[in-house]
Amino acid sequence: MPRDFFWRGYHGRREMKETIRHIIADALNRAYEAGEFSSSAFPPVEVEEPKIVAHGDFATNIAMILASAQKMAPRKIAEIILRHVNDPSGIIDKAHIAGPGFLNFFMKPSAWYAALQRVHEQGPRYGSSRTGAGKKIQVEFVSANPTGPLHVGHGRGAVVGDSVANILACCGYEVEKEYYINDAGRQIRTLGRSVYLRYCELQGRTVDFPEDCYQGDYIMDLAKAVCAEKGDVLSAMTEEDAVGLCARFAADIILEGIRKDLEAFGVTYDCWFSEQSLYDDDRVNTVLDEFKRKGIIYEKDDALWFRTSDYGDEKDRVVVRGNGETTYFASDITYHQNKYGRGFDRVIDVWGADHHGYIPRMAASVQASGYARDQFDVILVQLVNLLRGGEPVAMSTRAGEFVTLKDVVDEVGADAARFIFLTRHYGSPLDFDLEVAKKKSNDNPVYYVQYVHARISSIVRKGREQGIQAAECLETELAALRETEEIQMIRLLARYPEIVETSAELMEPHRITFYLMELSAAFHAYYNKHRVLVDRPELSKARLYLVQGVRQVIRNGLALLGVSAPEKM
């Protein structure tokens, strides 16, 4: 790290931390050259950001780590380091020793000003990076069977997948979002049979409706649609053909409903991929034959088995049953081969938590296909507990009595649903209270954040009416920002790019949500204590410049979550 780093005016939080690390390492070397340390074998300097503001902007425990090697008390080592600190760019306000030997560094307010300027300079691009270097990633999510409407659990998976894709794209990856249409197999046949039996009832026939068929009222609605379009044509068909026709007819209608529900939820896809197409093109058999030639698939008990245990799975898995019927695993193997064949460097699947046991076999198939294990990721999304005023909302999919995603979006809005779905890590169950989601108060997390954007927009309009605008602000003008709450907000703004990058790396969009709530809390605390537009024009301009930076970052973060940033509320 060059010593004139800060003279170039780039004060990102990460770069500032790196500069402090460099200053400490330089101080260690200076102390050794001065004969104050017996050895120059210094370990890497770790610099952290204290959780408590009173403990400074940055801190290190290097003095305690060196105590044994230097045979010296940690506080004595810390004193030596401080004596040799060289701060050519003048960014350090003060430094002191805490506890057994922690070194805490407090930065000058001016050290943070360039971070605020960077927000304004980059605008909507602030927080983006080229970390992904254009690598192609596919994110496949929701992919619910077209056998019924989407429920709230699908909604959580939808916003997780959509937000992960947005965040990865923000970090320089080439991302494609895909929906895998499970339009083949047993569940589709069950759908066709369910609709056909209701169709028979409408035709005046007595029907014994089995429990393993779909029970919801929507099945009768689909049967009425078949009657309206096909009349009594099905009566002249074999039952097998009639069930097949009902299955295709119903699946098409349900899938169109799924598309519309997702669009209303702010989710669109680059590709809708049909499972049935893998069979229509005979790709499943082609892939299975290839694995048989390689000895990865073998025959036992009249069935075909995949040697998944050779790749870390607990046992081998059936791909073709003894009756000649392929399993879902067979088409999933083929589908994932197709993904990599389309040029994706990495594939991310978003599944429900109940699919946890399916990961090892899919990972095995990816490796057997010649791809690395780290080219395949699975995000498991836990259940949503729907509440109303703190009381559970009863849902029973078997009885067909369940709250659909459309019901929730219609009642609380897409913004509230999306934001609240992301207020916890997707690996933890989520309580979603419909009444809280509708509140226009700080109890509603999306309202809490959106209100800040709207409030600042109102301040900007008032400033414009008073002839105060702050499109640009020189560092000399920013010197008016010296309040603790002001510097705290700028520090938070400087952290945003790291939050985005970490969210992309860990595939955890809730980090953006948490950050936006923390930034909003900082603004609320500031706004309750200080006026933005005051009698001093120079101070008004600087404060307006600051809150506009807050507004920009909130808008950028909400965009990654697919949530709107209203100008008025």
PLY file of the C-alpha trace (Angstrom):
ply
format ascii 1.0
element vertex 569
property float x
property float y
property float z
element edge 568
property int vertex1
property int vertex2
end_header
0.00 0.00 0.00
1.66 3.27 -1.06
2.02 5.95 1.62
0.25 8.55 -0.51
-2.85 6.37 -0.86
-5.18 8.84 0.86
-3.73 11.75 -1.00
-5.46 10.36 -4.07
-8.80 11.05 -2.40
-10.27 7.54 -2.46
-11.55 6.92 1.04
-13.45 3.66 0.82
-13.91 1.92 4.16
-11.95 -1.13 3.07
-9.14 1.03 1.72
-9.10 3.03 4.94
-8.81 -0.17 6.95
-5.99 -1.31 4.67
-4.19 1.98 5.20
-4.42 1.61 9.00
-3.02 -1.90 8.63
-0.15 -0.49 6.58
0.51 2.26 9.13
0.70 -0.30 11.97
2.98 -2.63 9.99
5.19 0.34 9.16
5.32 1.30 12.85
6.42 -2.22 13.77
9.27 -2.08 11.28
10.30 1.38 12.49
10.33 0.13 16.09
12.49 -2.84 15.14
14.94 -0.60 13.27
15.10 1.57 16.39
16.06 -1.49 18.45
12.84 -1.58 20.49
11.84 -5.06 19.29
14.10 -8.12 19.40
12.67 -9.80 16.29
11.30 -8.59 12.96
9.21 -11.74 12.46
5.89 -9.91 12.74
2.64 -11.74 11.93
0.08 -10.15 9.56
-1.67 -7.23 11.22
-5.40 -7.79 11.64
-7.55 -4.67 11.81
-11.19 -4.86 12.93
-14.06 -2.41 13.20
-15.29 -2.19 16.82
-19.00 -2.76 17.29
-19.10 0.01 19.89
-18.53 3.49 18.42
-16.78 4.67 21.60
-14.02 2.15 20.90
-12.96 3.94 17.74
-13.21 3.41 14.01
-10.61 0.65 13.81
-8.82 -1.56 16.33
-6.09 -4.20 16.42
-4.92 -6.81 18.94
-1.44 -7.06 17.40
0.21 -6.05 20.71
-1.27 -9.07 22.48
-0.32 -11.41 19.64
3.32 -10.19 19.79
3.64 -10.45 23.59
5.04 -13.98 23.64
7.50 -13.59 20.76
8.78 -10.21 21.99
8.73 -11.30 25.65
7.09 -8.05 26.57
3.79 -6.95 28.13
1.10 -6.18 25.50
0.53 -2.63 26.77
4.26 -1.94 26.53
4.24 -3.17 22.92
1.22 -0.98 22.18
3.03 2.07 23.58
6.03 1.36 21.34
3.80 1.01 18.26
2.07 4.31 18.98
5.42 6.11 19.32
6.37 4.99 15.81
3.05 5.61 14.04
3.59 7.73 10.93
0.43 9.23 9.42
1.57 11.20 6.34
-1.94 11.86 5.08
-3.21 13.04 8.47
-6.28 10.83 8.68
-5.86 9.72 12.31
-7.44 11.97 14.92
-6.23 10.02 17.94
-5.23 6.56 19.07
-5.20 5.02 22.51
-4.56 1.78 24.32
-7.53 -0.06 25.81
-7.82 -3.02 28.13
-4.92 -5.48 28.09
-3.40 -3.95 24.96
-5.93 -3.21 22.24
-4.99 -0.32 19.98
-8.00 1.83 19.05
-7.79 4.35 16.21
-10.16 7.28 15.78
-10.25 8.88 12.33
-10.59 12.60 11.68
-14.04 13.58 10.37
-12.36 14.83 7.20
-11.07 11.31 6.51
-14.64 10.21 5.78
-15.71 13.08 3.52
-14.38 11.51 0.31
-16.55 8.44 0.98
-19.63 10.67 0.87
-18.40 12.30 -2.32
-17.95 8.87 -3.84
-21.63 8.08 -3.18
-22.63 11.17 -5.15
-20.13 10.59 -7.94
-21.25 7.00 -8.56
-24.94 7.46 -7.83
-26.90 4.33 -8.87
-23.60 2.51 -9.45
-22.42 2.99 -5.87
-21.93 -0.42 -4.29
-21.35 -2.19 -7.60
-18.03 -3.86 -8.41
-16.28 -6.07 -10.93
-15.63 -8.87 -8.47
-17.43 -11.39 -10.68
-15.26 -10.53 -13.69
-18.09 -11.47 -16.05
-18.33 -15.10 -14.92
-21.63 -16.66 -15.97
-23.96 -17.76 -13.17
-27.39 -19.26 -13.43
-29.82 -18.87 -10.53
-32.77 -21.26 -10.71
-35.53 -20.62 -8.19
-39.17 -21.29 -7.32
-39.60 -23.98 -10.01
-42.83 -25.09 -8.33
-44.75 -27.89 -9.98
-47.56 -26.41 -12.11
-50.12 -28.34 -10.11
-51.50 -25.47 -8.04
-51.03 -21.80 -7.17
-47.91 -20.54 -5.42
-48.05 -20.37 -1.62
-46.18 -18.07 0.77
-43.24 -20.47 1.03
-42.72 -20.15 -2.72
-42.79 -16.37 -2.22
-39.87 -16.49 0.18
-37.87 -18.65 -2.23
-38.76 -16.27 -5.06
-37.46 -13.14 -3.36
-34.34 -14.93 -2.10
-33.48 -16.18 -5.60
-34.35 -12.90 -7.28
-32.33 -10.82 -4.79
-29.31 -13.14 -4.91
-29.34 -12.79 -8.71
-29.57 -8.98 -8.44
-26.70 -8.81 -5.95
-24.46 -11.08 -8.02
-25.15 -8.97 -11.12
-24.28 -5.86 -9.10
-20.90 -7.45 -8.35
-20.00 -8.01 -11.98
-21.31 -11.50 -12.66
-23.29 -12.29 -15.79
-26.45 -13.70 -14.25
-29.39 -15.53 -15.78
-32.56 -16.29 -13.83
-34.40 -19.50 -14.69
-37.63 -21.29 -13.79
-37.58 -25.08 -14.26
-41.06 -26.23 -15.20
-41.72 -29.65 -13.68
-44.21 -30.58 -16.38
-43.43 -34.30 -16.49
-43.89 -37.18 -14.07
-46.27 -38.44 -11.43
-47.50 -35.13 -10.03
-48.58 -33.88 -13.43
-50.43 -37.15 -14.03
-52.09 -36.73 -10.62
-53.15 -33.22 -11.62
-54.64 -34.55 -14.87
-56.49 -37.30 -13.04
-57.84 -34.84 -10.43
-59.20 -32.50 -13.11
-60.57 -35.39 -15.18
-62.51 -36.80 -12.22
-64.04 -33.38 -11.47
-64.85 -33.09 -15.18
-66.68 -36.42 -14.93
-68.67 -35.07 -11.97
-69.68 -32.08 -14.05
-70.83 -34.50 -16.73
-73.24 -36.04 -14.19
-71.19 -39.14 -13.42
-70.77 -40.47 -9.87
-67.10 -40.29 -8.92
-65.16 -41.66 -5.95
-62.60 -38.86 -5.57
-59.38 -40.36 -4.05
-57.51 -38.68 -1.18
-54.25 -38.68 -3.13
-55.76 -36.36 -5.75
-55.56 -32.55 -5.44
-58.43 -31.32 -3.29
-58.54 -27.56 -3.74
-61.44 -25.64 -5.23
-59.13 -24.60 -8.08
-59.37 -28.19 -9.42
-63.10 -27.80 -9.95
-62.46 -24.41 -11.60
-60.03 -26.11 -13.99
-62.56 -28.85 -14.73
-65.16 -26.18 -15.58
-62.65 -24.58 -17.93
-62.13 -27.96 -19.64
-65.89 -28.31 -20.02
-66.21 -24.82 -21.44
-63.48 -25.36 -24.03
-63.72 -29.08 -24.81
-67.37 -29.85 -24.10
-68.04 -33.58 -23.88
-65.16 -34.48 -26.23
-63.34 -36.24 -23.42
-66.20 -38.72 -23.08
-65.22 -40.25 -26.42
-61.55 -40.62 -25.39
-59.84 -43.36 -23.44
-59.36 -42.45 -19.80
-55.59 -42.38 -20.27
-55.82 -39.92 -23.15
-58.43 -37.82 -21.34
-56.23 -37.63 -18.22
-53.27 -36.60 -20.40
-55.31 -33.87 -22.08
-56.54 -32.59 -18.70
-52.99 -32.61 -17.35
-51.62 -30.48 -20.20
-54.63 -28.16 -20.21
-54.53 -27.60 -16.43
-50.75 -27.26 -16.24
-50.77 -24.56 -18.93
-53.44 -22.56 -17.10
-51.71 -22.95 -13.71
-48.33 -22.03 -15.17
-49.77 -18.86 -16.69
-51.22 -18.01 -13.27
-47.79 -18.63 -11.70
-46.19 -16.28 -14.23
-48.69 -13.53 -13.46
-48.36 -13.99 -9.68
-44.58 -13.78 -9.88
-44.68 -10.72 -12.12
-47.00 -9.02 -9.62
-44.41 -9.92 -7.00
-41.68 -8.25 -9.07
-40.08 -11.50 -10.28
-39.33 -12.14 -13.94
-37.14 -14.77 -15.58
-34.70 -14.88 -18.46
-35.65 -18.47 -19.23
-38.52 -20.87 -18.54
-37.17 -24.39 -19.07
-39.49 -27.37 -19.58
-38.63 -30.72 -17.98
-40.79 -32.43 -20.62
-38.50 -31.05 -23.33
-35.71 -33.26 -21.97
-37.85 -36.30 -22.76
-39.23 -34.98 -26.04
-35.67 -34.56 -27.35
-34.62 -37.93 -25.85
-31.86 -36.15 -23.92
-32.53 -38.10 -20.72
-31.85 -41.46 -22.40
-28.81 -40.03 -24.18
-27.26 -38.87 -20.90
-28.08 -42.12 -19.09
-26.54 -44.16 -21.94
-23.38 -42.05 -21.72
-23.06 -42.76 -17.99
-23.70 -46.47 -18.60
-20.81 -46.57 -21.07
-18.58 -44.96 -18.45
-19.67 -47.48 -15.81
-21.14 -44.76 -13.59
-24.63 -46.21 -14.07
-25.07 -49.94 -13.50
-27.95 -52.45 -13.43
-29.16 -54.21 -10.29
-32.52 -55.78 -9.44
-33.88 -54.84 -12.90
-33.27 -51.14 -12.10
-30.53 -48.73 -13.17
-28.44 -47.19 -10.40
-26.12 -44.14 -10.38
-22.85 -44.58 -8.44
-23.40 -41.46 -6.34
-21.59 -43.12 -3.39
-18.35 -42.78 -5.38
-18.77 -39.01 -5.10
-19.64 -38.63 -1.43
-23.32 -39.60 -1.28
-24.33 -42.09 1.41
-25.57 -44.64 -1.13
-26.20 -45.15 -4.82
-29.45 -43.86 -6.31
-31.99 -45.27 -8.73
-32.38 -43.45 -12.05
-34.64 -45.99 -13.82
-37.02 -48.19 -11.84
-37.62 -51.84 -12.52
-40.81 -50.98 -14.45
-38.77 -48.83 -16.85
-39.99 -45.54 -15.40
-37.33 -42.85 -14.90
-36.99 -41.08 -11.56
-36.85 -37.32 -11.02
-33.14 -37.79 -10.40
-32.65 -38.92 -14.00
-34.15 -35.76 -15.46
-32.36 -33.60 -12.87
-29.01 -35.08 -13.93
-29.82 -34.29 -17.54
-31.11 -30.82 -16.72
-27.95 -29.86 -14.84
-25.75 -31.16 -17.62
-27.76 -28.94 -19.94
-27.10 -25.94 -17.66
-23.34 -26.34 -17.80
-23.58 -27.06 -21.50
-25.06 -23.60 -21.94
-21.79 -22.12 -20.66
-22.55 -21.35 -17.02
-19.46 -21.33 -14.80
-21.59 -21.81 -11.70
-25.11 -22.98 -10.99
-27.17 -21.94 -7.96
-30.41 -23.77 -7.13
-32.89 -22.38 -4.59
-34.84 -25.21 -2.93
-37.16 -25.69 0.00
-35.50 -26.87 3.21
-37.18 -30.28 2.91
-34.87 -31.01 -0.06
-31.76 -31.05 2.13
-31.19 -34.76 1.59
-31.24 -34.30 -2.19
-28.10 -32.15 -2.27
-25.45 -34.92 -2.01
-26.83 -36.88 -4.97
-27.10 -33.79 -7.16
-23.59 -32.71 -6.18
-22.42 -36.23 -7.04
-24.04 -36.05 -10.47
-22.38 -32.68 -11.14
-18.97 -34.09 -10.26
-19.58 -37.26 -12.28
-20.39 -34.99 -15.23
-16.88 -33.53 -14.99
-17.54 -30.30 -13.10
-16.07 -29.11 -9.81
-18.10 -29.29 -6.59
-17.77 -25.52 -6.08
-19.52 -24.93 -9.41
-22.77 -26.07 -7.79
-24.52 -24.33 -4.90
-27.86 -24.93 -3.23
-29.72 -22.35 -1.14
-32.19 -24.01 1.22
-35.12 -21.79 2.22
-36.96 -22.50 5.45
-40.70 -22.33 5.99
-42.83 -19.23 6.53
-45.20 -19.16 9.49
-48.08 -16.92 8.48
-49.63 -14.90 11.30
-52.42 -12.39 11.66
-52.08 -10.16 14.70
-49.72 -12.68 16.28
-52.08 -15.63 15.76
-51.19 -18.45 13.31
-53.14 -18.60 10.06
-54.25 -22.17 9.43
-53.00 -23.66 6.17
-53.62 -27.16 4.88
-52.43 -28.02 1.38
-54.05 -31.45 1.50
-57.48 -29.97 2.12
-56.81 -27.27 -0.44
-57.17 -24.55 2.18
-54.06 -22.45 1.97
-53.09 -18.83 1.64
-51.57 -18.22 -1.76
-48.74 -15.83 -2.57
-51.26 -13.81 -4.57
-53.46 -13.45 -1.45
-50.53 -12.09 0.54
-49.36 -9.68 -2.18
-52.91 -8.44 -2.75
-53.30 -7.76 0.97
-49.94 -6.25 1.99
-48.27 -5.32 -1.32
-45.21 -6.68 -3.07
-42.78 -4.29 -1.33
-43.75 -5.32 2.19
-43.82 -9.02 1.33
-40.42 -8.95 -0.37
-38.71 -6.93 2.35
-40.14 -8.89 5.27
-39.26 -12.22 3.61
-35.65 -11.01 3.75
-35.60 -9.80 7.36
-34.13 -13.13 8.48
-31.52 -15.48 7.05
-33.30 -17.87 4.68
-31.94 -20.77 6.72
-34.17 -19.78 9.66
-37.97 -20.10 9.85
-39.76 -16.78 9.38
-42.84 -15.42 11.13
-44.76 -13.22 8.69
-47.49 -11.19 10.34
-49.97 -9.80 7.83
-51.15 -7.07 10.17
-47.60 -5.84 10.86
-46.87 -5.82 7.11
-49.79 -3.41 6.57
-48.87 -0.97 9.33
-47.68 2.51 8.47
-45.41 2.73 11.48
-41.89 1.89 12.57
-43.09 -1.58 13.56
-43.20 -2.37 9.84
-39.58 -2.76 8.67
-40.20 -1.84 5.02
-42.14 1.28 6.05
-39.28 2.17 8.43
-36.78 2.15 5.54
-38.98 3.58 2.78
-40.04 6.43 5.06
-36.41 7.60 5.25
-36.23 7.80 1.45
-39.52 9.70 1.28
-38.58 12.02 4.17
-35.27 12.95 2.56
-37.03 13.51 -0.77
-39.33 15.94 1.04
-36.34 17.74 2.57
-34.72 18.02 -0.87
-37.90 19.57 -2.27
-38.02 22.09 0.59
-34.36 22.89 0.07
-35.00 23.55 -3.60
-37.85 25.90 -2.69
-35.45 27.79 -0.43
-32.82 27.95 -3.16
-30.55 25.43 -1.43
-29.18 22.66 -3.64
-26.28 20.32 -3.02
-25.43 18.49 -6.22
-21.76 18.97 -5.40
-19.87 19.75 -2.21
-16.17 20.49 -1.77
-14.27 19.02 1.18
-13.92 22.54 2.57
-17.72 22.81 2.56
-18.11 19.33 4.06
-16.02 20.46 7.02
-19.32 21.75 8.46
-20.28 18.09 9.10
-18.79 17.43 12.52
-21.67 16.07 14.59
-21.19 12.51 15.86
-24.40 11.39 14.14
-23.24 12.89 10.84
-19.92 11.09 10.84
-21.67 7.87 11.89
-23.95 8.07 8.83
-21.00 8.68 6.51
-19.19 5.69 8.04
-22.26 3.58 7.33
-22.41 4.83 3.74
-18.74 3.89 3.30
-19.51 0.33 4.46
-22.19 -0.31 1.83
-19.92 -1.65 -0.97
-18.48 -4.24 1.43
-21.98 -5.26 2.51
-22.95 -5.88 -1.12
-19.78 -7.82 -1.87
-20.17 -9.99 1.24
-23.83 -10.61 0.39
-22.77 -11.82 -3.05
-19.98 -13.99 -1.71
-22.18 -15.69 0.89
-25.40 -15.51 -1.16
-27.16 -13.82 1.77
-29.50 -10.99 0.74
-30.69 -10.42 4.30
-27.39 -8.60 4.90
-28.65 -5.81 2.63
-31.93 -5.68 4.57
-30.14 -5.49 7.93
-27.84 -2.79 6.61
-30.72 -0.66 5.31
-32.45 -0.90 8.67
-29.24 0.13 10.45
-28.74 3.08 8.09
-32.38 4.08 8.54
-32.01 3.94 12.32
-28.96 6.21 12.07
-30.94 8.70 9.99
-33.91 8.62 12.37
-31.56 9.29 15.31
-29.95 12.17 13.41
-33.22 13.68 12.19
-34.72 13.61 15.67
-31.76 15.59 17.01
-30.71 17.90 14.18
-32.43 19.96 11.51
-31.11 19.62 7.97
-32.20 23.02 6.69
-31.00 25.66 9.14
-30.27 29.39 9.16
-26.67 28.86 8.05
-26.64 28.23 4.26
-23.24 26.53 4.27
-24.35 24.06 6.96
-27.68 23.45 5.21
-25.86 22.64 1.99
-23.48 20.18 3.67
-26.30 18.46 5.55
-28.44 18.30 2.42
-25.50 16.74 0.60
-25.20 14.17 3.40
-28.84 13.13 3.52
-29.00 12.93 -0.28
-26.15 10.43 -0.01
-28.21 8.44 2.49
-31.19 8.55 0.14
-29.05 7.30 -2.78
-27.72 4.32 -0.85
-31.17 3.38 0.45
-32.48 3.54 -3.12
-29.58 1.37 -4.35
-30.07 -1.20 -1.60
-33.84 -1.41 -2.06
-33.31 -1.92 -5.81
-31.20 -5.02 -5.09
-34.08 -6.38 -3.01
-36.61 -5.52 -5.71
-38.35 -3.01 -3.42
-39.45 0.46 -4.54
-38.09 3.71 -3.12
-41.07 6.11 -2.90
-40.63 9.87 -3.13
-43.75 10.45 -1.03
-45.59 8.42 1.62
0 1
1 2
2 3
3 4
4 5
5 6
6 7
7 8
8 9
9 10
10 11
11 12
12 13
13 14
14 15
15 16
16 17
17 18
18 19
19 20
20 21
21 22
22 23
23 24
24 25
25 26
26 27
27 28
28 29
29 30
30 31
31 32
32 33
33 34
34 35
35 36
36 37
37 38
38 39
39 40
40 41
41 42
42 43
43 44
44 45
45 46
46 47
47 48
48 49
49 50
50 51
51 52
52 53
53 54
54 55
55 56
56 57
57 58
58 59
59 60
60 61
61 62
62 63
63 64
64 65
65 66
66 67
67 68
68 69
69 70
70 71
71 72
72 73
73 74
74 75
75 76
76 77
77 78
78 79
79 80
80 81
81 82
82 83
83 84
84 85
85 86
86 87
87 88
88 89
89 90
90 91
91 92
92 93
93 94
94 95
95 96
96 97
97 98
98 99
99 100
100 101
101 102
102 103
103 104
104 105
105 106
106 107
107 108
108 109
109 110
110 111
111 112
112 113
113 114
114 115
115 116
116 117
117 118
118 119
119 120
120 121
121 122
122 123
123 124
124 125
125 126
126 127
127 128
128 129
129 130
130 131
131 132
132 133
133 134
134 135
135 136
136 137
137 138
138 139
139 140
140 141
141 142
142 143
143 144
144 145
145 146
146 147
147 148
148 149
149 150
150 151
151 152
152 153
153 154
154 155
155 156
156 157
157 158
158 159
159 160
160 161
161 162
162 163
163 164
164 165
165 166
166 167
167 168
168 169
169 170
170 171
171 172
172 173
173 174
174 175
175 176
176 177
177 178
178 179
179 180
180 181
181 182
182 183
183 184
184 185
185 186
186 187
187 188
188 189
189 190
190 191
191 192
192 193
193 194
194 195
195 196
196 197
197 198
198 199
199 200
200 201
201 202
202 203
203 204
204 205
205 206
206 207
207 208
208 209
209 210
210 211
211 212
212 213
213 214
214 215
215 216
216 217
217 218
218 219
219 220
220 221
221 222
222 223
223 224
224 225
225 226
226 227
227 228
228 229
229 230
230 231
231 232
232 233
233 234
234 235
235 236
236 237
237 238
238 239
239 240
240 241
241 242
242 243
243 244
244 245
245 246
246 247
247 248
248 249
249 250
250 251
251 252
252 253
253 254
254 255
255 256
256 257
257 258
258 259
259 260
260 261
261 262
262 263
263 264
264 265
265 266
266 267
267 268
268 269
269 270
270 271
271 272
272 273
273 274
274 275
275 276
276 277
277 278
278 279
279 280
280 281
281 282
282 283
283 284
284 285
285 286
286 287
287 288
288 289
289 290
290 291
291 292
292 293
293 294
294 295
295 296
296 297
297 298
298 299
299 300
300 301
301 302
302 303
303 304
304 305
305 306
306 307
307 308
308 309
309 310
310 311
311 312
312 313
313 314
314 315
315 316
316 317
317 318
318 319
319 320
320 321
321 322
322 323
323 324
324 325
325 326
326 327
327 328
328 329
329 330
330 331
331 332
332 333
333 334
334 335
335 336
336 337
337 338
338 339
339 340
340 341
341 342
342 343
343 344
344 345
345 346
346 347
347 348
348 349
349 350
350 351
351 352
352 353
353 354
354 355
355 356
356 357
357 358
358 359
359 360
360 361
361 362
362 363
363 364
364 365
365 366
366 367
367 368
368 369
369 370
370 371
371 372
372 373
373 374
374 375
375 376
376 377
377 378
378 379
379 380
380 381
381 382
382 383
383 384
384 385
385 386
386 387
387 388
388 389
389 390
390 391
391 392
392 393
393 394
394 395
395 396
396 397
397 398
398 399
399 400
400 401
401 402
402 403
403 404
404 405
405 406
406 407
407 408
408 409
409 410
410 411
411 412
412 413
413 414
414 415
415 416
416 417
417 418
418 419
419 420
420 421
421 422
422 423
423 424
424 425
425 426
426 427
427 428
428 429
429 430
430 431
431 432
432 433
433 434
434 435
435 436
436 437
437 438
438 439
439 440
440 441
441 442
442 443
443 444
444 445
445 446
446 447
447 448
448 449
449 450
450 451
451 452
452 453
453 454
454 455
455 456
456 457
457 458
458 459
459 460
460 461
461 462
462 463
463 464
464 465
465 466
466 467
467 468
468 469
469 470
470 471
471 472
472 473
473 474
474 475
475 476
476 477
477 478
478 479
479 480
480 481
481 482
482 483
483 484
484 485
485 486
486 487
487 488
488 489
489 490
490 491
491 492
492 493
493 494
494 495
495 496
496 497
497 498
498 499
499 500
500 501
501 502
502 503
503 504
504 505
505 506
506 507
507 508
508 509
509 510
510 511
511 512
512 513
513 514
514 515
515 516
516 517
517 518
518 519
519 520
520 521
521 522
522 523
523 524
524 525
525 526
526 527
527 528
528 529
529 530
530 531
531 532
532 533
533 534
534 535
535 536
536 537
537 538
538 539
539 540
540 541
541 542
542 543
543 544
544 545
545 546
546 547
547 548
548 549
549 550
550 551
551 552
552 553
553 554
554 555
555 556
556 557
557 558
558 559
559 560
560 561
561 562
562 563
563 564
564 565
565 566
566 567
567 568
